[in-house]
Amino acid sequence: MLEKEQGPWACTGTAWPSFILCGLPPAMFPLALKGPIGHASIEGALDRAGRRGTKAIHTGAKLPEQVPAQRVQRHPWALLLGSSSSGPSTSLRLLGAMPPHWQCDPNFIIPALAICQWHLSYLAIFWILLPTFFYMVFTPFWPLPVLYIAWFVLDWKKPEQGGRRSTWVRNWHVWTKIQDYFPITLLKTKDLDPGHNYIMGVHPHGILTFGAFCNFCTEATGFSTTFPGITPHLATLSWFFKIPIIRDYLMAKGVCPVSQPSLDYLLSQRGSGNLVGIVIGGVGEALQSVPNSTSLIIKKRKGFVRTALQHGAHLVPTFTFGETEVYHQVLFPEGSRMYRFQHWFHSFWGFYFCVFYGRGFFQDFWGLLPLPKPIITVVGEPVTVPKMENPNQETVDKYHTLYMEALRNLFDEYKAQYGASRTQELLFL
């Protein structure tokens, strides 16, 4: 059945066989298609595409009876389905609902491939490189994996001792292509004194944290130039660093485990000028990541404040505008099977199984690529924190409140400039 939903057309039900017979993958439907592009009857086209057993019901407003032939011919689906513009027809004008979003723009495809490289590189390492590496144990090349395993064991604590960052990896040109895709921008509001260490709160998490990765794990946005003398680190799940090869890839970009020994080492054993970014909301905040959302999980997250007090590290609030706008997410009601599965998945793997979608390579209404919308990370003024070896809870609460106030002020100052409504407020959970 084809149904109309207050303007855009949605494709559902028994109309799917017609699309399948025309070679369109079922995974692309249901689709929410935007806006008319003209209207044409496809009664004859559906007959040619295998209409037997298929019904098309028009439940919406009246559509124009005809469309100029040249407009139909230019539409790629018109070539697949055929068209008929002769005379009135009571059948659904499908092509009238199909927007001309199919395109092949090299200026888009190249950055899109860079986005895929970021995700697929980890999958390729885990599912292809690692099995191949261990298979070599049973070949004449066995010394290579054996030597690596021996070195891996001896190097086990390296991620919690500052890691092994690589300027070469952080300056790869592919990161610039990712930055160009959205684009991603780093905005400084105050200088950071290299004579101090800092803990930076990263908000919000989003689905894949594009802004934090591009700004603090690469030089695509020019972090070293923007904050001279400051060495950035981004903390993430510790178990990633237990996976061979992947741990080295992460360390090369300046990523570190979000563990207490790792934070203590960076803030006390590496001198000054260290900036450790922590996504305060963690993976739980990913489930809050929907467009126009400004909900942050922070009220009970006070460990980062205690660590800052123990080391005298100043607290730097940051907010990334646009981070939650690049994907749509399917939210499941509490108590549903999928909701319970997501929490079981989190208890097993340490992160949530999120169901999300963005756009595709050649169309902009369905796919796993993020939506190319601007992402702006605003780095706020540091909250000065004294050094206290054993801060009491009252002191922790005090500086936690100061940090939340600084974060709220930062958001309020820049929200209207970077896409949020003037009346929108941060919601602390």
Secondary structure, DSSP 8 states (H G I E B T S, - for coil): -EEE-SSSEEE-GGGHHHHHHTT--GGG-S-EE-S-----B-HHHHHHHH-TT------S----S---HHHHHHSHHHHHH--B-SS---S--SGGG--S-----HHHHHHHHHHHHHHHHHHHIIIIIHHHHHHGGGSTTTHHHHHHHHHHHHTTTGGGGT----HHHHT-HHHHHHHHHTTEEEEESS---TTS-EEEEE---TTT-HHHHHHHSSSTT-HHHHSTT-EEEEEE-GGGGGSTTHHHHHHHTTEEE-SHHHHHHHHHSS-S-EEEEEETTTGGGGGG--TT--EE--TT--HHHHHHHHHT-EEEEEEEETGGGS-EEE---TTSHHHHHHHHHHHHHSS---EEE-B-SS-SSSSSB-----EEEEE---B-----SS--HHHHHHHHHHHHHHHHHHHHHHTTTTT--TT---EE-
